[in-house]
Structure formats: C-alpha cells, structure tokens
Amino acid sequence: MRIALDGYELGREAKGVGRVIHNLVMRLPDLLPEDEFLVYTKEGIRLQDRCRVKERVLPARGGYLRWQNGSLRRALKKARPDIFVASNYVLPLFCPWKSILFVHDVSVISHPEWYSRRYALTRRYLVRKSLRRADLVLVSAVFVEDEIQSFFRVDPNKIKLIRYGVEDKFKRSPEDRIAEWREKKGLTGKTVIGFLGSIFKRRHVPELVRAAERLRREFPDLVLYLVGADFGVLEGGQGSLLSGREWVRWEKSLPEEELPIFYSSLDAFAYLSEYEGFGFPPLEALACGTPPVLMERGALKEVFSGLAVMVKVPDEEEISASLKAVLSDERTRSDILWEFEKRKPQFSWERAARELARLIGEMGKK
C-alpha cells in the first residue's frame, strides 16, 4: 500500500501534534515493511535516508488550512495514496482517499470562548465534516471520545483509542547532574515546584503562583519555576503577577535536550489545566521521578488516576495543600512513583505504533 501522512507539524520546533507524529506514525515503516510511505512537510526534516519513506516538502503560505487544501491536496491528488493519515484534527475539504483522522481533543468545540469566534466556527464546521468522512478516528483518551459523541453523531465503531507514550529520553537524571543543573540555575538548597507548557488562562498559573506564595510560609526557600510561552496571563492585563515575586523563575522555553534534567531537578510538578486531551508534561515529569499535582478535569483525571495528587477546584488553598502533600509526605511521593513504575508499560510508543499498524493493515484488506 501507499500511505500518505500530513506532517505539517513535524520540524525543529515540533510540539504536541508534531511529537505524536514523530513518536507514533514515524515508527510505521519498520512495522509495515511491505508498504510505501509519503510524508508531506512544510520544512525539510531529513527523511530521505529512510528506506521506503519519501519526504515531500510543500510550500507553506497563509497558515495550515491553506497549506492543507492547497499544496497538500494537489500533491495527494497526484500521488493517489491508498490511505491518508490526517494528523492534525481535520481532513482536506476534498478527500476521496481512505483516511485515518487524529483528533487530539475538541476544546474548540466544547470551549469556543477560548478562541476567536471566526476560528471556533470554522473549526467546528471542519471537525464535524472530517469526523463524518474519516474511515477511522484515533483518540488518546476515552474523555476525547465521549466529547466527540456529545457534540457529533459519529459511528462508535470507527473511533479507536490509542494511548500515547513517553519518550525513552525522559528518565531520572544522575544526582550529580541534577546538582550541577541546580547550581547553574541558582536552585541549590531550594524547594522547587515546576510547570512546563503554554501559559493559557485555563491552566490556572495565577492560582498556582498564589498557592506557592502561601506555601512559602512553611517553605521559605521555595522557588516556582515556570517554563512556557505566555498568552496574556503573566504579562499584559496581569503584568504585575510576577512583580515583587523574585522567587518565581520564568523562562519562555528550554532546549529540548534539557527537559529531562529540568523535570528531574524538581521537587514537585504542577499542571493545573482545566482541559487536556492527554497531558504530556505530567507524564514526562513522572518518568523523571517527579510526582505531579493536577486538576481533576478532562483527560488528566482519566490518564493520571492514581499517578498524581488531584485538585478538584482551582482554589489556591486546595492547590497549596496538594503541593504540600507532595513536598512533605514521603508516603504520597513513593506511592505515586511506585504506581507509575507498575503502569509505565501502558505508556509505550512502540505498543501504540503496533496497534496503529494493526489498524492500518485491517483497513488495507477492506
């Protein structure tokens, strides 16, 4: 079979969707040795050295939807694939090929207030149309499937759950390297709570800051280490949030190779997100030996049940108490990390890729 992949999100700065493609779909050539793969990207990512994988770099102007329905659609029409893998929520408007659609979440449908009206309406139309036309819909949590069914009438038999994994590079760093990192960052002797991810309103970072401030009464050496691009939460309308709080460290990003040591250097990881379709950062923190504190909402409640201290409401007092439990109660910490070690095989990209390969093989026989 000839299998084509939308690789728009692949690239040097790949996050979220790009990480899923890289870790899951890009394993398929080794699992389906008789098939040919075409990967369409917006920038060269050096796939030409892989057997049976051909990369096609297509010009990207005007954003993703224009690229998908322009350059990509024309390339697919010429290539005539047996199966098209749409990795980024929607199918092209013209899509006569058998198709597999990744739907990572439907936040734009369930919470249109988080987006511009035009964007939300456009996406609702495209997601509905894509869900109906796709031959197979892949989700990473039952929560996402339930949301799809609550908004759209979709044949439940074509929705398949494939649990995402954690990359092998995310593991506990050696203690001497952790000590070096902490010294380099001025964190030696500090109690460090970390956050990593885009800083949206729905991730309750202001409440986290105030909860950490409350905790400093008992942990005067506490540092809150935030990593992520700000979307109007820290700066702008709330520009004073970090003012006078020198114990809050904020970096817009860290090099990819430094993420494991970042997670390993933390005493606790906080990710108080109102809505997630899966949740990579807390999974990566766990793999590096750091227990997380999470909001008991969305896929976080499902995926991380028993693997985190859960906060029911974004109240600074409750957040503070939950963080204190992770910082002070060794039984709580050890129970979480022990449970993760038992369940870690569930978070395997290799296992997920084999399941996807099986589904593709079944599609090819129909």
Secondary structure by P-SEA (a helix, b strand, c coil): cbbbbccccccccccaaaaaaaacccccccccccbbbbbbccccccccccccbbbbbbbbcccaaaaaacaaaaaaaaacccbbbbccccccccccccbbbbbcccccccccccccaaaaaaaaaaaaaaaaaccbbbbccaaaaaaaaaccccccccbbbbbbbbccccccccaaaaaaaaaaaccccccccccccccccccaaaaaaaaaaaaccccccbbbbbbbbbcccccccccccccccccbbbbccccccaaaaaaaaccbbbbbcccccccaaaaaaaaacbbbbbbccccccccccccccccccccaaaaaaaaaaaaccaaaaaaaaaaaaaacccccaaaaaaaaaaaaaaaaac
